[in-house]
């Protein structure tokens, strides 16, 4: 295996990781920003108000995106397996 092949495999893995993490990170960002804006406007400084909506939103996001995430990870593993099998 050459250095270029190793870098291609590493790049493919990192891109897959970023794509898989993106929906959860974006949902968490939007919910956190919304809750922070709500807290700033109403001056309610409750600690649990930031965590509970994020947890609920992340659970819903994972339920919706988990099949797609599994497909992406499976396709990465398939490409790696083909690369290993081809030598």
C-alpha positions in Angstrom: 0.0 0.0 0.0 1.4 3.3 -1.0 1.3 6.6 0.9 -1.3 8.0 -1.5 -3.6 5.0 -1.0 -3.3 5.4 2.8 -4.2 9.1 2.5 -7.2 8.3 0.3 -8.5 5.8 2.8 -7.9 8.2 5.7 -9.6 11.1 3.8 -12.6 8.9 2.9 -13.0 7.9 6.6 -12.8 11.5 7.8 -15.3 12.7 5.3 -17.6 9.9 6.2 -17.3 10.8 9.9 -18.0 14.5 9.2 -21.0 13.7 7.0 -22.5 11.3 9.6 -22.0 13.7 12.5 -23.4 16.7 10.6 -27.1 16.2 11.1 -26.7 15.8 14.9 -24.4 18.7 15.2 -26.6 21.0 13.1 -29.7 20.1 15.0 -27.9 20.6 18.3 -26.6 24.0 17.1 -30.0 25.2 16.0 -31.8 24.0 19.1 -29.1 25.5 21.4 -29.2 28.8 19.6 -33.0 28.9 19.8 -33.0 28.1 23.5 -30.3 30.6 24.2 -32.2 33.3 22.3 -35.4 32.4 24.3 -33.4 32.6 27.6 -31.9 35.9 26.7 -35.3 37.4 25.7 -37.2 36.1 28.7 -34.3 36.3 31.2 -35.1 32.7 32.4 -31.8 31.2 33.5 -32.8 27.6 34.1 -29.9 25.1 33.5 -32.2 22.2 32.5 -33.9 24.3 29.8 -30.8 24.0 27.7 -30.3 20.2 28.0 -33.8 18.8 27.8 -34.7 20.2 24.3 -31.3 19.3 22.9 -31.7 15.7 24.2 -35.2 15.4 22.7 -34.1 16.9 19.4 -31.1 14.6 19.2 -33.2 11.5 19.9 -35.6 12.5 17.1 -32.7 13.2 14.8 -31.0 9.9 15.5 -34.3 8.0 14.9 -34.8 9.8 11.6 -31.2 9.6 10.4 -29.9 6.3 11.8 -30.8 4.2 8.7 -29.0 6.7 6.5 -26.0 6.8 8.9 -25.8 3.0 8.9 -25.9 3.0 5.1 -23.0 5.5 4.9 -20.9 3.5 7.4 -21.8 0.2 5.5 -20.8 1.7 2.2 -17.4 2.9 3.7 -16.8 -0.6 5.1 -17.7 -2.1 1.7 -15.2 0.1 0.0 -12.5 -0.8 2.5 -13.3 -4.5 2.2 -12.9 -4.3 -1.6 -9.7 -2.4 -1.2 -8.4 -5.1 1.2 -9.5 -7.9 -1.0 -7.9 -6.4 -4.1 -4.6 -6.2 -2.3 
